[in-house]
Amino acid sequence: MMEELCVGDRVRTRDNPRGPARDGPGRSGQSGSPAETSRGILDVMSSFTTHDASDALLVQFESASGLNDFRNSGLRDSLYELVQTRPDPRFALDLAKVDYLSSSGVAILVGLKRRVEARGGKIVFYHVQPVVRDLLAVMKLDRFFTIADDQSRALASLRPVPTA
């Protein structure tokens, strides 16, 4: 089942009992089959969807606009709330549709990483566009963030290392 979240206006669904009630058609099925979609978040200005995969949560941004809009506190708050709801936060962020990063976008990603690590989790980016990768390298954030080429490598980097 998918959770719907509108920027600046929380919408209550079965997954989100804290928001105001809302009747009407749902948005489920937009980001995959119901079996693939365990929980998704949609906002009006920019959306992202989430899928459970192995021991990690996959986050896919639908566009760069919401991530880079400094007024979009709803997107930031939704991402930060996801961290709080997971006992062992492991996130793989698909940045394929993010073709630029503003200072606001960088701040959201840095804040997300700090929150994940504060709870003992891990975060990795994958499908990072060359222009975004270059920007992260110029700011030396390519050393701060873990970046993988594809989803399988991202998930592999999130798996716990076996101890002998």
N, C-alpha and C positions, 0 to 999 in steps of 0.2 A: 504494500500500500504506500502511496506517495503522500508526503506532507507538502502543503502549499504554503508559501510564505510571501507576503507582499511587502515590499519595502515601506517602512513607516507604518504599516498596518498589519498587525499579526492576525492571522486567520486560523481559527481553531478547526482542526480536523480530528479524526480519531487518534492520530499520532501526536497531536499538539493540543492537549486539553487546557493549556494556559491562555490561549488566544481567544478572541471573541468568536462566537458561533457564526456559522455561515452555511447556508443551504445552496444547492446548485450542483452542476456537474463537476465531477472530479477531473483531475489531470493525470490520473494513473495511466500507465502504458506508454507515455511519451518517450521515455528513455530506455525502453527495453520491455521485454515480456514481464509479467508479474512475478515469475519465478526468479528473474534476474534482478529485479528492483526490490530491495528490501526497504529502503527509505530514500526519498528524494526531497530536495528542497528546490523550490521554484520561487523566484521573485520577479517583479514586474520589470524593473530596469535591466537587470542582467540575471541570468539564472545559472545555477549549477545543479547537478544531480549527483547523488551518491549511490554506490552499490557496494555491498559487502562481497569481498573476494578473499578467500583464504582467511588469514588473520588480520586483514587490513581493510580499511574503508577507502574505496576509490572515489575521488571527487573530480568531476569533469565540468569545467566552465563552458558555458554556451557561447560566451563572447568575452572580449576584453573590457567592454565599457563599464560594467558594474564594478569590477575589480579596481579600475583606475579612477573612478568617480569619488572624490573626497567627500561628497555629500551622502554617499551610500553606506551609512552606518548599519543598515539592516543586513547587508551582505556580510560585512565584517562580524557583526554580532552573531549571525547565524553560524558562521564558520567557527567562531570561538565557542559557541554553545555546543557544537558537535564534539569538541575536544572534552568538554566537561561531562558529556553523557557516556563516554567510553571509558571503561576501567583501565584498559591498556591501549592508549591511542596510537594507532599506526595508520598513517595517511599516505596515500599515493595520489598526487595531484596531476591530472592530465591538463597540460597547458597548450595543447595543440591549437586551440582557437584563440589563444592570447597572443596577439601579434605586436603588442607594445606594453610597456609598463611605465606608469607614472610614479612619482614619489609616493602617492597614496597607495598604489598597488604594491609597491615594494614594502611599505610600512605594514600593510595587512599581512603579507607573506612572512615578514620577519616576526610580527606579533604572533602569528599562528604557530610558527616554528618554536618560539619561546614557550608558548603555552603547552604545546605538545611535549616538549622536552621536560618542562617542569613537572609533568605528570608521568615521567619515565617512558615516554613514547618516542616514536621516530616518524619522520616525514621525508618524503622523496618526491621530486618533480620528474615528470617524464613527458615525452613529445614536446620538448621546449623548442620553440621557433628559434632560428639562428639569430635574429635581431634581439630577442629577449636574452638568449644565452650570452651574446656579446655584451649586452648592457650589464648583466650580472657579473661578467668577467671584469669589465671596466671598474665596477664598484667593489671588486674582489669578493663579491657575494657567492661566486662559484665555489669558493672555499668554505663558505658558511652553510650553503645548501647542498644536499645530496641530489645529483641530477643523473637520471638514467635515460637511455635512448628509447626504451619502449616499456610497455606495461609489465611484461614478464620479468625484465631485469629490475624494474622498480619493486615488484613484489618480492623478488629474490633478495633484494637489499634490505627489506623490512623483516625478513624471517629471523628469528632468534638464532644466534650462533650456538651450536651444541657444545656443551662443556663435558669434558671427560672426567 
